[in-house]
């Protein structure tokens, strides 16, 4: 068994994942290829999604910051250039989905802009200093169009011409904006990014969670009331699934602890612990291992599939909780998540993680990394744990 609590193991694992993508994810005509089979074959060379375009930049920027390889910085700038020249539009918005020269979907998503903000900050901190003014540019764009001052949270979706705002409200866009704001603070040391991240965390994890028995529901109405029925007939929706998402409870736990590292508050550790513990109790699969994807309002698993990102975000949260609480059980859970992932989710033949398995750990198909995946979650989680373990040494 590998030493999952070893920074050296985690660094090696990150490298095997990077090797799956680099360098053949780089499209010499701009941006990155975004659809990969299990063996690394590219099965769609033309479709590009904003989420993948940004997450690849994140991967390369983090790898350059950690390893200092010039080709990683070059690949970071390669992706930044594509974001600026192909995804970004004249009105400040970003194309959500495109194919070659055709814009398929120009809807403005807060979720997408959160990743734009994240990668500008991450790239800047890693050494691509040209990205620094784009951090404020993106924050101001979101402030102008998405910030809902009445509820102090971000709206979710606006038309391509910025004229029509959807009535849907969601926690997921706010969660990733919180993540991006922490990165913006780390890159610039501007405190208003940290203060905004703290505000989002408080309103989602305390105010909104109070409407759902202390846990974080995904979907809300225009006035931020819980919408219990949104996508109930489409529980496997890629970005807006129905039910409590175990991985979002643990991902928020991780973010609360990252906020606590930067600006300690009394409520952060207890709430992170509660969110993680609820998710573990309801979603851990005692028979097949791993955390199931979703559970219903009664705490019963409603989607037993095993997603790669759920395990990754959860092991990062478990490690941070182990340090914050000094409770050994969280290292036990960290190791249990890694045991499961190492046995089932990690592809030891070709590298990277499988995206999704059935509840009993069977493959659905041989599509390892369709648009959206990129293993940003897995490598990002490893970097967080490496940072923690390095401080503890």
MARSELUM-909655 format. One record per residue (C-alpha): residue number from 1; chain; x, y, z. Coordinates in steps of 0.1 Angstrom, whole numbers, padded with zeros to 4 digits, always signed. Example, Ala and Ser with C-alpha at 12.3 -4.5 7.8 and 13.67 -1.06 7.14 Angstrom:
2
DODO   i ch  east north    up
DODO   1  A +0123 -0045 +0078
DODO   2  A +0137 -0011 +0071
This chain:
393
DODO   i ch  east north    up
DODO   1  A +0000 +0000 +0000
DODO   2  A +0012 +0035 -0008
DODO   3  A +0018 +0060 +0019
DODO   4  A -0011 +0082 +0013
DODO   5  A +0000 +0107 +0039
DODO   6  A +0033 +0112 +0023
DODO   7  A +0040 +0144 +0003
DODO   8  A +0063 +0124 -0020
DODO   9  A +0035 +0099 -0028
DODO  10  A +0011 +0128 -0036
DODO  11  A +0037 +0145 -0058
DODO  12  A +0043 +0113 -0077
DODO  13  A +0006 +0108 -0081
DODO  14  A +0001 +0144 -0095
DODO  15  A +0029 +0137 -0120
DODO  16  A +0013 +0105 -0133
DODO  17  A -0020 +0124 -0138
DODO  18  A -0002 +0153 -0156
DODO  19  A +0016 +0128 -0178
DODO  20  A -0018 +0115 -0189
DODO  21  A -0027 +0149 -0203
DODO  22  A +0006 +0166 -0211
DODO  23  A +0016 +0174 -0238
DODO  24  A -0010 +0159 -0261
DODO  25  A -0039 +0179 -0246
DODO  26  A -0023 +0210 -0262
DODO  27  A -0039 +0220 -0294
DODO  28  A -0013 +0239 -0315
DODO  29  A -0041 +0259 -0331
DODO  30  A -0052 +0272 -0296
DODO  31  A -0065 +0260 -0263
DODO  32  A -0066 +0223 -0252
DODO  33  A -0082 +0192 -0265
DODO  34  A -0109 +0182 -0240
DODO  35  A -0123 +0147 -0247
DODO  36  A -0102 +0117 -0237
DODO  37  A -0107 +0080 -0237
DODO  38  A -0094 +0058 -0209
DODO  39  A -0062 +0051 -0229
DODO  40  A -0056 +0089 -0237
DODO  41  A -0070 +0089 -0272
DODO  42  A -0088 +0121 -0281
DODO  43  A -0123 +0114 -0294
DODO  44  A -0135 +0150 -0301
DODO  45  A -0109 +0176 -0313
DODO  46  A -0132 +0205 -0319
DODO  47  A -0157 +0210 -0290
DODO  48  A -0145 +0233 -0262
DODO  49  A -0162 +0240 -0229
DODO  50  A -0153 +0270 -0208
DODO  51  A -0150 +0248 -0177
DODO  52  A -0124 +0226 -0193
DODO  53  A -0106 +0255 -0209
DODO  54  A -0102 +0271 -0175
DODO  55  A -0094 +0240 -0155
DODO  56  A -0066 +0230 -0178
DODO  57  A -0050 +0264 -0171
DODO  58  A -0054 +0258 -0134
DODO  59  A -0036 +0224 -0137
DODO  60  A -0007 +0238 -0156
DODO  61  A -0003 +0269 -0134
DODO  62  A -0003 +0247 -0102
DODO  63  A +0021 +0223 -0118
DODO  64  A +0045 +0251 -0128
DODO  65  A +0043 +0267 -0093
DODO  66  A +0052 +0233 -0078
DODO  67  A +0077 +0220 -0103
DODO  68  A +0091 +0251 -0121
DODO  69  A +0091 +0233 -0155
DODO  70  A +0092 +0260 -0183
DODO  71  A +0069 +0240 -0205
DODO  72  A +0041 +0242 -0179
DODO  73  A +0043 +0280 -0178
DODO  74  A +0042 +0280 -0216
DODO  75  A +0011 +0258 -0215
DODO  76  A -0005 +0280 -0189
DODO  77  A +0000 +0310 -0212
DODO  78  A -0012 +0290 -0241
DODO  79  A -0045 +0285 -0223
DODO  80  A -0048 +0320 -0211
DODO  81  A -0044 +0333 -0246
DODO  82  A -0073 +0310 -0258
DODO  83  A -0095 +0323 -0229
DODO  84  A -0088 +0359 -0239
DODO  85  A -0090 +0356 -0277
DODO  86  A -0116 +0328 -0282
DODO  87  A -0138 +0325 -0251
DODO  88  A -0140 +0361 -0240
DODO  89  A -0165 +0382 -0259
DODO  90  A -0165 +0419 -0267
DODO  91  A -0192 +0426 -0240
DODO  92  A -0170 +0410 -0213
DODO  93  A -0188 +0377 -0212
DODO  94  A -0173 +0343 -0219
DODO  95  A -0186 +0317 -0244
DODO  96  A -0198 +0287 -0225
DODO  97  A -0196 +0261 -0253
DODO  98  A -0181 +0263 -0288
DODO  99  A -0170 +0242 -0317
DODO 100  A -0141 +0256 -0339
DODO 101  A -0153 +0291 -0350
DODO 102  A -0190 +0285 -0340
DODO 103  A -0203 +0297 -0307
DODO 104  A -0228 +0270 -0296
DODO 105  A -0238 +0286 -0263
DODO 106  A -0230 +0322 -0252
DODO 107  A -0250 +0321 -0220
DODO 108  A -0232 +0338 -0192
DODO 109  A -0228 +0315 -0162
DODO 110  A -0215 +0326 -0128
DODO 111  A -0201 +0290 -0124
DODO 112  A -0180 +0296 -0156
DODO 113  A -0168 +0330 -0145
DODO 114  A -0159 +0316 -0111
DODO 115  A -0134 +0294 -0129
DODO 116  A -0122 +0323 -0151
DODO 117  A -0115 +0342 -0118
DODO 118  A -0098 +0311 -0103
DODO 119  A -0074 +0306 -0132
DODO 120  A -0064 +0342 -0135
DODO 121  A -0055 +0342 -0099
DODO 122  A -0038 +0309 -0100
DODO 123  A -0018 +0318 -0131
DODO 124  A -0008 +0351 -0116
DODO 125  A +0004 +0335 -0084
DODO 126  A +0024 +0309 -0104
DODO 127  A +0042 +0336 -0124
DODO 128  A +0021 +0346 -0153
DODO 129  A +0019 +0382 -0140
DODO 130  A +0000 +0394 -0171
DODO 131  A -0031 +0378 -0156
DODO 132  A -0031 +0401 -0125
DODO 133  A -0053 +0429 -0140
DODO 134  A -0077 +0402 -0153
DODO 135  A -0085 +0392 -0117
DODO 136  A -0100 +0425 -0109
DODO 137  A -0116 +0427 -0144
DODO 138  A -0134 +0395 -0138
DODO 139  A -0144 +0403 -0102
DODO 140  A -0159 +0436 -0114
DODO 141  A -0177 +0419 -0142
DODO 142  A -0193 +0395 -0117
DODO 143  A -0201 +0424 -0094
DODO 144  A -0218 +0443 -0121
DODO 145  A -0240 +0415 -0135
DODO 146  A -0242 +0386 -0110
DODO 147  A -0240 +0401 -0075
DODO 148  A -0273 +0401 -0057
DODO 149  A -0269 +0428 -0030
DODO 150  A -0303 +0420 -0015
DODO 151  A -0292 +0385 -0005
DODO 152  A -0254 +0389 -0007
DODO 153  A -0249 +0360 -0030
DODO 154  A -0243 +0355 -0067
DODO 155  A -0270 +0350 -0093
DODO 156  A -0265 +0320 -0116
DODO 157  A -0273 +0326 -0152
DODO 158  A -0277 +0356 -0175
DODO 159  A -0283 +0358 -0213
DODO 160  A -0255 +0364 -0237
DODO 161  A -0265 +0401 -0241
DODO 162  A -0267 +0406 -0203
DODO 163  A -0304 +0415 -0206
DODO 164  A -0322 +0385 -0191
DODO 165  A -0314 +0370 -0157
DODO 166  A -0326 +0335 -0149
DODO 167  A -0348 +0331 -0117
DODO 168  A -0327 +0300 -0108
DODO 169  A -0303 +0304 -0079
DODO 170  A -0278 +0278 -0069
DODO 171  A -0252 +0272 -0043
DODO 172  A -0227 +0256 -0066
DODO 173  A -0218 +0288 -0085
DODO 174  A -0213 +0305 -0051
DODO 175  A -0192 +0277 -0038
DODO 176  A -0168 +0279 -0067
DODO 177  A -0168 +0317 -0065
DODO 178  A -0157 +0313 -0029
DODO 179  A -0129 +0291 -0040
DODO 180  A -0119 +0316 -0067
DODO 181  A -0120 +0345 -0042
DODO 182  A -0096 +0327 -0019
DODO 183  A -0072 +0322 -0048
DODO 184  A -0076 +0359 -0057
DODO 185  A -0067 +0369 -0022
DODO 186  A -0037 +0346 -0022
DODO 187  A -0025 +0361 -0055
DODO 188  A -0030 +0398 -0046
DODO 189  A -0033 +0400 -0008
DODO 190  A -0063 +0423 -0014
DODO 191  A -0085 +0417 +0016
DODO 192  A -0118 +0425 -0001
DODO 193  A -0115 +0391 -0019
DODO 194  A -0112 +0373 +0014
DODO 195  A -0140 +0393 +0030
DODO 196  A -0163 +0384 +0001
DODO 197  A -0153 +0347 +0003
DODO 198  A -0162 +0348 +0041
DODO 199  A -0195 +0364 +0033
DODO 200  A -0205 +0337 +0008
DODO 201  A -0194 +0309 +0031
DODO 202  A -0215 +0324 +0060
DODO 203  A -0246 +0329 +0039
DODO 204  A -0245 +0294 +0022
DODO 205  A -0233 +0273 +0051
DODO 206  A -0253 +0291 +0079
DODO 207  A -0282 +0311 +0066
DODO 208  A -0291 +0289 +0036
DODO 209  A -0282 +0256 +0054
DODO 210  A -0307 +0265 +0081
DODO 211  A -0335 +0261 +0055
DODO 212  A -0324 +0225 +0050
DODO 213  A -0318 +0211 +0085
DODO 214  A -0282 +0224 +0086
DODO 215  A -0270 +0208 +0053
DODO 216  A -0264 +0225 +0020
DODO 217  A -0292 +0221 -0006
DODO 218  A -0283 +0228 -0042
DODO 219  A -0312 +0247 -0057
DODO 220  A -0331 +0278 -0047
DODO 221  A -0358 +0302 -0060
DODO 222  A -0352 +0338 -0070
DODO 223  A -0356 +0349 -0033
DODO 224  A -0333 +0322 -0021
DODO 225  A -0359 +0299 -0008
DODO 226  A -0352 +0261 -0011
DODO 227  A -0365 +0246 -0043
DODO 228  A -0370 +0210 -0032
DODO 229  A -0383 +0198 -0067
DODO 230  A -0358 +0214 -0091
DODO 231  A -0344 +0187 -0114
DODO 232  A -0361 +0160 -0094
DODO 233  A -0368 +0142 -0126
DODO 234  A -0332 +0147 -0138
DODO 235  A -0311 +0136 -0107
DODO 236  A -0280 +0130 -0128
DODO 237  A -0278 +0165 -0144
DODO 238  A -0241 +0173 -0149
DODO 239  A -0241 +0207 -0131
DODO 240  A -0275 +0208 -0113
DODO 241  A -0284 +0174 -0099
DODO 242  A -0312 +0169 -0075
DODO 243  A -0306 +0159 -0039
DODO 244  A -0280 +0166 -0013
DODO 245  A -0246 +0161 -0029
DODO 246  A -0222 +0145 -0005
DODO 247  A -0192 +0160 -0024
DODO 248  A -0205 +0195 -0020
DODO 249  A -0209 +0191 +0018
DODO 250  A -0173 +0180 +0020
DODO 251  A -0161 +0206 -0005
DODO 252  A -0177 +0233 +0016
DODO 253  A -0160 +0218 +0046
DODO 254  A -0127 +0221 +0028
DODO 255  A -0134 +0257 +0019
DODO 256  A -0144 +0266 +0055
DODO 257  A -0111 +0253 +0068
DODO 258  A -0091 +0271 +0041
DODO 259  A -0109 +0303 +0052
DODO 260  A -0100 +0295 +0088
DODO 261  A -0063 +0292 +0078
DODO 262  A -0065 +0328 +0065
DODO 263  A -0090 +0344 +0089
DODO 264  A -0100 +0322 +0119
DODO 265  A -0136 +0324 +0131
DODO 266  A -0152 +0304 +0158
DODO 267  A -0179 +0288 +0137
DODO 268  A -0158 +0276 +0108
DODO 269  A -0143 +0244 +0122
DODO 270  A -0175 +0231 +0139
DODO 271  A -0196 +0237 +0108
DODO 272  A -0170 +0220 +0086
DODO 273  A -0170 +0191 +0109
DODO 274  A -0208 +0189 +0109
DODO 275  A -0210 +0191 +0071
DODO 276  A -0184 +0164 +0066
DODO 277  A -0199 +0141 +0093
DODO 278  A -0234 +0143 +0078
DODO 279  A -0221 +0135 +0043
DODO 280  A -0200 +0106 +0056
DODO 281  A -0228 +0091 +0077
DODO 282  A -0253 +0092 +0049
DODO 283  A -0232 +0086 +0018
DODO 284  A -0203 +0063 +0027
DODO 285  A -0209 +0029 +0010
DODO 286  A -0201 +0003 +0037
DODO 287  A -0203 -0026 +0012
DODO 288  A -0185 -0013 -0019
DODO 289  A -0165 +0016 -0005
DODO 290  A -0164 +0052 -0015
DODO 291  A -0188 +0080 -0011
DODO 292  A -0221 +0078 -0031
DODO 293  A -0230 +0108 -0051
DODO 294  A -0264 +0119 -0037
DODO 295  A -0289 +0114 -0009
DODO 296  A -0325 +0125 -0005
DODO 297  A -0341 +0147 +0021
DODO 298  A -0346 +0117 +0044
DODO 299  A -0309 +0108 +0042
DODO 300  A -0313 +0078 +0019
DODO 301  A -0289 +0074 -0011
DODO 302  A -0307 +0084 -0043
DODO 303  A -0277 +0082 -0066
DODO 304  A -0252 +0056 -0056
DODO 305  A -0228 +0063 -0085
DODO 306  A -0192 +0069 -0075
DODO 307  A -0177 +0101 -0089
DODO 308  A -0140 +0108 -0089
DODO 309  A -0143 +0144 -0077
DODO 310  A -0164 +0134 -0046
DODO 311  A -0137 +0112 -0033
DODO 312  A -0109 +0137 -0041
DODO 313  A -0126 +0167 -0024
DODO 314  A -0135 +0146 +0005
DODO 315  A -0100 +0133 +0012
DODO 316  A -0088 +0169 +0011
DODO 317  A -0115 +0179 +0036
DODO 318  A -0107 +0149 +0058
DODO 319  A -0070 +0159 +0060
DODO 320  A -0078 +0195 +0068
DODO 321  A -0102 +0183 +0095
DODO 322  A -0077 +0160 +0110
DODO 323  A -0053 +0189 +0115
DODO 324  A -0079 +0214 +0126
DODO 325  A -0096 +0191 +0151
DODO 326  A -0066 +0169 +0161
DODO 327  A -0091 +0140 +0159
DODO 328  A -0074 +0108 +0144
DODO 329  A -0107 +0096 +0130
DODO 330  A -0103 +0120 +0101
DODO 331  A -0070 +0106 +0091
DODO 332  A -0087 +0072 +0092
DODO 333  A -0114 +0085 +0068
DODO 334  A -0087 +0101 +0047
DODO 335  A -0070 +0068 +0044
DODO 336  A -0103 +0050 +0037
DODO 337  A -0110 +0074 +0008
DODO 338  A -0076 +0068 -0006
DODO 339  A -0078 +0030 -0002
DODO 340  A -0110 +0031 -0021
DODO 341  A -0098 +0055 -0048
DODO 342  A -0065 +0037 -0052
DODO 343  A -0083 +0004 -0057
DODO 344  A -0111 +0016 -0080
DODO 345  A -0109 +0052 -0093
DODO 346  A -0072 +0056 -0101
DODO 347  A -0061 +0042 -0135
DODO 348  A -0028 +0025 -0128
DODO 349  A -0023 +0016 -0165
DODO 350  A -0027 +0049 -0183
DODO 351  A -0029 +0075 -0155
DODO 352  A -0055 +0099 -0141
DODO 353  A -0087 +0089 -0125
DODO 354  A -0118 +0073 -0140
DODO 355  A -0146 +0098 -0140
DODO 356  A -0176 +0078 -0128
DODO 357  A -0183 +0042 -0117
DODO 358  A -0215 +0023 -0107
DODO 359  A -0222 +0019 -0070
DODO 360  A -0205 -0015 -0072
DODO 361  A -0175 +0000 -0089
DODO 362  A -0181 -0010 -0125
DODO 363  A -0173 +0012 -0155
DODO 364  A -0201 +0029 -0175
DODO 365  A -0180 +0034 -0206
DODO 366  A -0144 +0041 -0217
DODO 367  A -0147 +0079 -0216
DODO 368  A -0122 +0089 -0189
DODO 369  A -0122 +0126 -0193
DODO 370  A -0150 +0143 -0213
DODO 371  A -0152 +0181 -0212
DODO 372  A -0154 +0194 -0177
DODO 373  A -0132 +0168 -0160
DODO 374  A -0095 +0175 -0166
DODO 375  A -0086 +0161 -0131
DODO 376  A -0086 +0196 -0116
DODO 377  A -0103 +0182 -0085
DODO 378  A -0079 +0153 -0080
DODO 379  A -0047 +0173 -0085
DODO 380  A -0060 +0203 -0066
DODO 381  A -0069 +0181 -0036
DODO 382  A -0034 +0166 -0037
DODO 383  A -0018 +0201 -0037
DODO 384  A -0040 +0211 -0007
DODO 385  A -0029 +0180 +0013
DODO 386  A +0008 +0185 +0003
DODO 387  A +0006 +0221 +0016
DODO 388  A -0009 +0208 +0049
DODO 389  A +0016 +0180 +0054
DODO 390  A +0045 +0203 +0046
DODO 391  A +0034 +0227 +0073
DODO 392  A +0030 +0198 +0098
DODO 393  A +0065 +0185 +0093
